[in-house]
Every structure is written in structure tokens, then in C-alpha cells.
């Protein structure tokens, strides 16, 4: 299926948000996630199904000032 990940269209076999994070190499404990603009708590990622065309944002914390 095709999804939008951080503004880029990608092809994925992932069925859930947790699967996508693993597939794309994100450290799931260190990122914040949103699907179609809605925050998804870490505890809900394995339950959050992905559909064709969904928009996913994965944000990593940054240090600095």
C-alpha cells in the first residue's frame, strides 16, 4: 500500500503503526507519532491499522537551545 510518511509517499507492507515504525527503522520508544493529524499514544500503535493513503508523522526529540 502507499502511505504518506513525513511528507513523502512510500510503499509499505506494514499493517499497523507499530509495524511501520519497525519496518522503517524508527526507535519506537523515542518518537512521537500521529496518523492523519491525530496523536497516537505508544500503547495504541500496535492497534492502529494503516490504510492506503494515510498520512503518518513520526517526530524525534531534538536537543539544543
Beta strands, then each sheet from edge to edge (+ up, - down):
strand 1: 2-5
strand 2: 8-11
strand 3: 31-35
strand 4: 38-40
strand 5: 55-60
sheet 1: 2+ 1- 5- 3+ 4-
end
